[in-house]
Amino acid sequence: MRYLARPLLLAGLASPLLLATAPASAQFGDVFGAIKNQVEQEVERQMRGTGSATSDLQDGTAGGQSLQINEGFAFTPGSQTIAATDFASAPLGTMPDAWKTNGSGAVVSVGGIDGNWLKLQPFATYKLNGGKALPESFTVEFDVLTAADTARDASGFYFGFARDNSVADYIMDAHNHGAIAAVHVNYMGSSNVSSSATDYYHAEHLDLRHYANRVMHVSIAVEGEMLQVYLDDQKIADTRAFTGKLPRYFFISAPTRTRNNAQLLFGSFRAAQ
């Protein structure tokens, strides 16, 4: 009620003025109306000023503009290549020799996009064929291309590290079939990162709708027990995901199913230390 103090004071000053005026009703009405308008304008001015200050505090903005935050991109790939494949030498339609799966796969090309790609079959897991366990510290990079009317039609995919190189079973989380750490990139809702070694789990809603018919670059850095994961330049994991010196083998798993003939394509893989 503080904003009424000044208007009430103005009203008090008006009393002598009213007594000094002529008794004619018209003149009295004019004077009273002028004072009333002045009081109302003062109340409105003070209320408007209060409301504006409150709005600025609630919005948390300066001048109506949001703060722009730049996290940078701290990923540095390893300099010594452990394994790499871009499927350039594999004949189209074949399953590349460097990879194995519990399902099937085929090397394909895509009009308007450079390079060859491995088309992943729904409900299939892929690992390097005859690869050795990855070292204590290493990096992994690869590309994923979602060929679909909408990204949601591709459902999502999984990747991570397992304690053996078997493809006898489909891997879709960190807690089954020898998996240690897993990332679920979900075009339909919340994505998550989990680890069975450290009981870690974190879910985050990522807006991935714009990845239909667009390449996503995945960067992974493992330093001892720590795991960092980037989707393009957005970091989605920076956590302790491993314990001890467990053997680690990379895997990628296709969606369990897709819609409207959506396809998930995998390419430009490189592991380095």
C-alpha positions in Angstrom: 0.0 0.0 0.0 3.0 2.4 -0.1 2.2 3.5 -3.6 -1.1 5.1 -2.2 0.8 7.5 0.2 1.5 10.2 -2.4 -2.0 10.1 -4.0 -3.6 10.5 -0.5 -1.3 13.5 0.2 -2.5 15.1 -3.0 -6.1 14.5 -1.9 -5.3 16.2 1.4 -3.9 19.3 -0.4 -7.0 19.4 -2.4 -9.3 20.2 0.6 -8.2 23.9 1.1 -8.5 24.4 -2.6 -12.1 23.1 -2.6 -13.0 25.4 0.3 -11.6 28.4 -1.6 -13.6 27.8 -4.8 -16.9 29.4 -5.7 -19.9 27.4 -4.5 -21.2 27.0 -8.1 -21.7 23.3 -8.8 -20.2 23.4 -12.2 -17.0 25.1 -10.9 -16.9 22.6 -8.0 -17.2 19.7 -10.4 -14.4 21.0 -12.7 -12.0 21.4 -9.8 -12.8 18.0 -8.3 -12.5 16.3 -11.6 -9.1 17.8 -12.3 -7.8 16.7 -8.9 -9.3 13.2 -9.3 -7.6 12.8 -12.6 -4.3 13.8 -11.1 -4.6 11.3 -8.3 -5.5 8.5 -10.7 -2.6 9.3 -13.0 -0.2 9.2 -10.1 -1.5 5.8 -8.9 -1.3 4.4 -12.4 2.3 5.7 -12.8 3.5 4.2 -9.6 1.8 0.9 -10.2 3.2 0.7 -13.7 6.7 1.3 -12.4 6.4 -1.4 -9.8 5.0 -3.9 -12.4 7.9 -3.2 -14.8 10.5 -3.9 -12.1 8.8 -7.2 -11.1 8.7 -8.3 -14.7 12.4 -7.7 -15.2 13.2 -9.8 -12.1 10.9 -12.6 -13.2 12.2 -12.7 -16.7 15.9 -12.6 -15.6 16.8 -10.8 -18.8 18.4 -7.6 -19.7 16.7 -5.7 -22.5 14.6 -8.7 -23.3 17.6 -10.8 -24.7 18.6 -14.2 -23.4 22.2 -14.8 -22.3 24.3 -16.7 -24.9 26.5 -19.4 -23.3 29.4 -20.9 -25.2 30.7 -24.2 -23.8 33.4 -24.7 -26.4 34.4 -28.2 -27.7 37.1 -29.8 -25.6 37.4 -33.1 -27.5 40.9 -34.0 -28.8 41.1 -37.1 -31.0 44.0 -39.6 -30.4 47.0 -39.2 -32.7 47.7 -43.0 -33.2 45.0 -44.9 -35.1 44.0 -48.2 -33.6 41.2 -49.0 -36.1 39.5 -47.0 -38.9 37.1 -47.7 -41.7 35.1 -45.5 -44.1 33.8 -48.5 -46.2 35.3 -46.9 -49.3 36.8 -50.1 -50.5 33.8 -52.4 -49.7 31.6 -53.3 -52.7 28.0 -51.9 -52.4 25.6 -54.4 -51.0 28.1 -56.4 -49.0 28.8 -56.7 -45.3 32.3 -55.2 -44.7 35.0 -57.6 -43.6 36.2 -55.3 -40.7 32.8 -55.7 -38.9 30.6 -58.5 -37.6 27.0 -58.7 -36.5 24.3 -60.9 -35.1 22.1 -59.7 -38.0 23.0 -58.3 -41.4 24.2 -55.2 -43.0 25.1 -53.7 -46.4 27.4 -51.0 -47.6 25.5 -48.3 -49.4 26.0 -44.9 -51.0 23.7 -41.9 -50.6 22.9 -39.4 -53.2 24.1 -35.9 -52.3 26.2 -37.1 -49.3 29.9 -38.1 -49.6 31.3 -41.5 -48.8 29.9 -45.0 -48.3 27.9 -46.0 -45.3 27.0 -49.2 -43.5 23.2 -49.6 -43.4 22.3 -51.1 -40.0 19.6 -53.8 -39.8 17.0 -53.3 -37.0 17.6 -55.4 -33.9 21.3 -56.0 -34.8 24.5 -55.2 -32.9 27.9 -54.5 -34.7 31.5 -54.9 -33.4 34.9 -54.8 -35.0 35.8 -58.2 -36.4 38.9 -59.7 -34.7 39.7 -56.5 -32.9 41.7 -56.4 -29.7 40.5 -54.8 -26.5 40.8 -51.0 -26.5 43.6 -49.5 -24.3 43.2 -47.7 -21.0 42.8 -44.3 -22.7 41.5 -43.8 -26.2 39.1 -41.9 -28.4 36.4 -43.1 -30.8 34.7 -41.1 -33.6 32.0 -42.0 -36.1 29.1 -40.6 -38.1 25.5 -41.6 -38.1 23.1 -40.6 -40.9 19.3 -40.9 -40.3 17.6 -41.4 -43.7 13.9 -40.8 -42.8 10.9 -38.6 -43.4 11.2 -37.5 -39.8 14.0 -38.4 -37.2 11.4 -40.0 -35.0 10.8 -42.6 -37.7 14.3 -43.9 -37.1 13.5 -44.5 -33.4 17.1 -44.3 -32.0 20.3 -46.3 -31.6 22.7 -47.5 -29.0 26.5 -47.5 -28.7 29.1 -48.1 -26.0 31.5 -50.6 -24.7 31.3 -54.3 -23.7 33.7 -56.6 -21.8 33.9 -59.1 -24.7 33.7 -59.0 -28.5 30.8 -61.4 -29.0 27.8 -60.5 -31.2 25.8 -63.5 -30.1 23.2 -61.1 -28.6 21.6 -57.7 -29.2 22.9 -55.0 -26.8 20.6 -52.2 -25.9 21.7 -51.1 -22.5 24.6 -51.3 -20.1 23.3 -54.2 -18.0 23.0 -57.1 -20.4 25.1 -59.4 -22.7 28.5 -58.2 -21.4 27.9 -54.4 -21.8 29.7 -52.0 -19.4 28.7 -48.5 -20.6 26.0 -47.6 -23.1 24.5 -44.5 -24.7 20.9 -44.5 -26.0 20.4 -41.7 -28.6 16.6 -41.5 -28.8 14.9 -39.5 -31.5 11.5 -40.0 -29.9 12.1 -38.8 -26.4 14.7 -38.9 -23.6 18.2 -40.1 -24.4 20.3 -41.6 -21.6 23.8 -42.7 -20.6 24.4 -45.6 -18.2 27.0 -47.8 -16.7 26.7 -51.2 -15.0 30.2 -50.9 -13.6 29.5 -47.7 -11.6 25.6 -47.9 -11.4 25.5 -44.6 -13.2 22.4 -43.5 -15.1 21.4 -40.1 -16.5 18.5 -39.2 -18.8 18.2 -36.0 -20.7 15.6 -34.8 -23.2 17.5 -33.8 -26.4 15.7 -32.1 -29.3 17.0 -34.3 -32.1 14.2 -33.6 -34.6 16.5 -31.7 -37.0 18.6 -34.8 -37.6 16.4 -36.3 -40.3 18.6 -36.7 -43.4 21.5 -35.1 -41.6 24.8 -36.4 -40.4 25.5 -36.6 -36.7 29.1 -36.8 -35.6 29.8 -38.7 -32.4 33.0 -38.2 -30.3 34.0 -40.3 -27.4 36.9 -39.9 -25.0 37.9 -42.5 -22.4 40.6 -41.7 -19.9 41.0 -44.5 -17.5 37.6 -44.8 -15.7 36.2 -41.6 -17.1 33.9 -41.3 -20.1 33.1 -38.2 -22.2 30.5 -38.3 -25.0 29.7 -35.6 -27.5 26.9 -35.5 -30.1 28.3 -33.0 -32.6 29.6 -30.3 -30.2 27.1 -31.0 -27.4 28.5 -32.9 -24.5 26.0 -35.4 -23.0 28.3 -37.3 -20.7 31.3 -36.6 -18.5 31.3 -39.3 -15.8 33.1 -42.2 -14.2 31.7 -45.2 -16.2 34.4 -47.8 -15.7 36.2 -49.5 -12.8 39.5 -51.2 -12.7 41.0 -52.5 -16.0 38.1 -54.2 -17.6 38.6 -55.1 -21.3 36.5 -52.7 -23.5 35.2 -53.4 -26.9 33.2 -50.9 -28.9 29.7 -51.8 -30.1 26.9 -50.0 -32.0 23.3 -51.3 -32.1 20.6 -50.4 -34.6 17.1 -49.5 -33.5 14.8 -52.4 -32.5 12.4 -51.2 -35.3 11.9 -48.3 -37.5 8.8 -46.7 -39.3 8.1 -45.6 -42.8 11.2 -47.3 -44.2 13.6 -45.1 -42.2 17.2 -46.2 -42.3 20.1 -45.7 -39.9 23.5 -45.5 -41.6 26.9 -45.7 -39.9 30.3 -44.5 -41.2 33.7 -42.8 -40.8 34.7 -44.9 -37.8 38.1 -44.2 -36.1 39.5 -45.4 -32.8 42.8 -43.9 -31.7 45.1 -43.4 -28.7 
